Amino acid sequence: MIDLLRFKKALIYQYENCIAYRKICTAAHFSLDAPLEDLSSVPFIVNSLFKRSLMLFPELICVPKERIYVWTFSSSTNGDPSIIGRTLRDIRLRNRGYVQMRKQVIKRADISLLFFPPPRFLRKHRSILFNRPLEPFLASLISSRAFYLSNKENTFLLLNPNNKAVTFDKEQAIRQLERAESTGSTIILGGSVIFTYLFLGWLKKKKIRFQLGNKGFISTGAGGWDGKKGNFNLGEEIDKEEYVELAHQVLGIPIDHILDGYGTTEFPFMFYGRYSPEFKDFLYHTPPHAHVIIRRKDDLRPADIGERGFIELLTSEVDGYPGAAILTDDTALLVSDGKDPIFTNIRRASTSFKAGCAAFI
């Protein structure tokens, strides 16, 4: 749930420190002098404005460029990533937010198996922008020990990229799963849903089964259900019902221990999702210090329960860039509204907001 007083302070901060956001407010005839009662009335920034091709991202900051700690860019299947200028406080907020998402379900893990590559591989793509590092969004995230739920010795990054392909360390994963099963340790598998799915399928093919029970968890996040992530293309969508049943059978864990997270490069927090047999999909819940609005496609007014629309993400926790209200090009079905809305069935929309919103700036 979002605190309205803190959220209004964040909006005032953006308005005073980001000329681009001030222009958007002026074009929308929005005043911060009146009490803030309707979150849907707040002018938003469309996430596509951060795309590299538009070259607007240098103006979408709230601090001098010298205060930017790192410029982060998103994975992108179309070759046009978003670029976000983040301060050190932004990085800490984001890392803490991702941990909070997982800790809403699991306090701590004894062992973490993560389908991520090592930070050094991601930082091979690092360059310099305005005298500050420009690196993948994921690099600084997985470099932070605060991001993990287990200690360093019991955290294993399983992806091994090279120039030809990406493999994962199946032998290490099996050793740690056997260890968790025999000792009753709490173990979490996380990271990319694509590689998690491939690993589960491999276990099934090899007829390898575990009985982790209530000590086992899966927590993936940040997309990939369409089979695409960055430059990787599985060639097919991942059926969520099939995926959940596969994880349940192969690992022997309860269905409500199979989690997913929704997040974007432009937003500091992740929305955790529990699988719903009724919807045959994950139901995504709002984290602390955040709010979500589902906006209808035709007029961008707030959707009613049961309607599909664009996902808008709101937070009071902003610093280096104007991220208090971000309209994404993802769509979802609104399941419940109120203080803590719940949504499901996330899809990437084909609609582009670039031209219209760029005109504001």
N, C-alpha and C positions, 0 to 999 in steps of 0.2 A: 504494500500500500504506500502511496506517495504522500508526503507531507506537503500540504498546499503552501504553507508559509515558506518552506525551504525551496519549493519549486518556483514560487514567484521570485525569490531572491536570485535563483539561477537564471531566470528569464531576464531580470533586470541586469544581471552581470553580462549576459550575452548581448543584450541590447546596447549596453554602454561600451562594450569592448570589441564588438564585431560589427563593422560597418555594413557588411553584407546582410547580416541578420536584421539590422536596423532598417535597411531598405525593404526587406520582406515585410516587416511589421508595418512600415509606412504604406506600402502598396495594399496591405490588407486592412488599413484603417484601424489597426489594433493599438490600444492604449494600455499602458501598464499602471496608469494612475488609478483606475477603478479596481474594486475588489475582484479577485480571481475566483469565480464561482463555477465556471464551465470549462473544463480542460479541453473540450473539443473546439473551443473558440481560439485557442492559442495557435499562432502561425507556426507552421512546421517547416523544416528543411527537408527536401527530398534527397534520399541517399544517393541518387545518381548525379547530384551536383558535385560530389566528391570524385567523380570519375576523372582519370588522368587526361582523357581526350578533351575534356572541357577546359582544363587548366584554370579552374576556379578555386581549387583546393588551397592555394597560397593565401587567398582572402578569407577562407573559412576557418579562421583561428581567432582566439580571444586574447592572445598574448603576443608580445613581440616575437619574431622568429628566433631570436637568441634564447628565448625561454623554452622553445620546443626541445624536448629531450630526444625524441625519435619520431621520424615519419614512418608510419606503418602502412603497408599496402595489402590488399585482400588477395586471396586466391581468386582467379577469374578464368572461366572457360571461354570467354569471348575475347580475351587479351586486352581488356580495358579495366584494370583494377581501380578500386577506390583508394585514395591516399589521404590519410588522417594524420594531422600534426598533434602529437600527444606530449604533455608534460610528464615529469616523473610522477606527479600525483595521479594523473590519468592512468598511468601504467599500474600503479599500486591499487587504485580503485578497481580496475578491470581484473587484475589477478585475484583480489579479494572477492570480487563478485562471482567469479567462476567457481571458487572454492565454496562460497556460501550456497550456490546452487546445489552442489553435490551434498553438502552437509545438511541440507534440508531433509535428506533421505538417509545418508550414512555419515556418521560423525568422523570415523577414521577407518582406514584400511591398514591391515598388516602388510599386504602385498598389493602393488599396483602394476598391472600389465597394460601398457598404453601403446596403441597403434599410432605412434608419432615417430618421425625421424629425429635424430639428434640435432640440437640447435646449431652445431657447427656446419651441418649440411645446409640448413636453411639460410645460414649467414653467408654461404657462398654467393648468394644472390644479393648481398648487401652492397649498397653504393652510398654516395653522399649527396644530399639535397639541402641547399641553403646552409652548408657547413654543419649539417647534422646527419646522423645515420638514417638511411632509408632501407627498411628491411621488412620481410614478411610479418604480418600480424601475429602469426603463430610463433615466430622465433623468440620474441621477448616473453611471450606467455609461457612457453615450456622451459625457458631459461630460469624462471623464478621457482625456487624451491617451495614458496608459499602456495604454488599452484597445486602441489601434489598432496594426497591424503596419507601417504606413507613416507617413511624416511628414505634417504638417498639410497641406502644399501638394498632396500626392498622395492625400489621403483625401476622398472625395466621398460625402456623405449624399444619397441619391437620392429620398427620399420628400418630397412637397410637399403636406401636408394643408391643407385649407381647410374652410370651414363646410359645404360641400356634398359633398365627396368627397376621396379621396386619390389623387393622381397621382404618377407617378415620372418622373424626368428621363431619358427614353430617349436624347435627343440627347447628353447628357453621357456616359452610359454607353457609347454607340457610339463616341464620340470616343476615350475612354480604352481601350476594347478594341482599336480600330484602332491606337492608339499602342503598346499592349503587343505586339500582333502584329508590327508593323513594327520595333520596337526590341529585341524579345526580352526585354522586362521581365516580371518576375514580377507577376501580378495576381491578386487574390482578390475574389470576389463573396461578400457575406455579408449577415447580417441575417435578415429575415423570409422564411421559405420560401414563403409565399403570394405575395409580390410577386416573389421570384426566379422562381417558377414562371410567373407571368403574363408576366414579361419574356421568359423563354425561349420561351414560346408565341408571343409577339408577334414575336420574331426569326424563328421558324420560319415564321409566317404571311407575313412580309415577305420570306422566302427570303434572309435575311442569315445568313452563316456565317463563323466564325472558325476558325483553326487555331492555338490557343495551345499545344498540346502539353503538355510537362511544366512549362511556366511558368504554367499556369492552374489555379486552384483555386476551388471553391465551398465555403463553410462557413456553413451556416445553423444555427439553434438555437432552443431553448426553445419547441418545439411549433408548432402551426399545420397539422399534417398532416391534421387533420380539417376543414380549410378555415375554421377559426374562430380569431380572435385578437383579444382585446379586443372592441371593438364591430364589428369587420369580419367579415363572413360571406361566404365565397366561394360557398356554396351546394352544395358537394360536397367529398368527400374528395380528397386528392391521392394518386394511385397512385404509390408510390415507385419501382417498376420503370419505369414510364412516364417519371417525372421524371428518373431517372438516365440513361435512354437519350436523352431530349430534351437534357439538358445535354451529354452525350457527343457527340451529333451536331452541335448548334448551335455549341458552343464549341471542339470538337475537343480535349477534354482526356481524360486517362485516367479510367476509372471510379473508381480508388482515390484520385483527387484530388477526389472529390465527397463531402463530409463533412457530418455533422449533429451537433448537440450536444443533450444532454438536461440540463436544469437546472430549478430551481424558485426562486421568490422566497425561500423559506425556507432555501435552502442556498447557501453561498458559492462552490461550485465547479460546473463543468460537465463532464459525461462526454462525451467525443468519440466519434463513431460513424463507422465505415467501412462502406460498402455491401457486402453479401454476396449474390452471385447465388444461392447455395444457399438462403438464407432469404428472398430477395427483400425484404430489409429491412436496416436498419443494425444493426451489432453495436457496442454501446456499451461502452467500456473505462473502467476506474477511474482517475481522476487521482491524482497524489501527494496525500498527507495526507487521503485519503478511502477509504471502503469502502462496499459496497452489500450488502444482504441482501434477497432476494426471499422474502416471507412468504406462505404459503398463505392463501387467502381464508377457509377454514372455521375454522381454529384458530390462525392467525397463526404457526405454527411454520415454521422455515426450509424452503423448497422444495428439492426435488431437481432435478437437471439434467433439463430437458425439461418442468418444471412451470411453470405460470403463478401469479403471486401479486402482492401489493402490494409496491411499491418502498420500501425503507427506506434512507435516506442517513445516513452517519456520517462525522464529521470531528473532529479534535482542534483545529481552528482556529476557536475561538469567542471572543467577547468580550462584546458588548452584550446578546445574547439567548441562550436555551438551545437552540442549534442543533446540539449534538453528535450527537443521534440523532433524526431526523425520519422519521416514517412518512407517506408520501404517499398520496393517493387515486388514484395512477396504478398500473397493473399492467403487468407485463412477463413475458416468457418467459426463464427462466434457461438460458443456453447452457453456461456453465462456472462452477465455483465455485473455492474455494481463496483464495489471498492477494489475487488481483486478479480478481474475478468479472466475467463478461461477460454482458450481457443484450440482448434484442431485443424487437421487436413490442410497443412501448409503447402502452397504451390507457388512457383515462380511465375509471375505474370509476364505477358509479352508486351504490355504497355510501357512506353518510355516517357518519363516526365522531363527529359533533359531540356528540350527547347523552351517549353512554356515557363518553367521555373527559372531558367537561366536569364530570361528576359527581366525578371524582377531585379536581378543583380546588375 
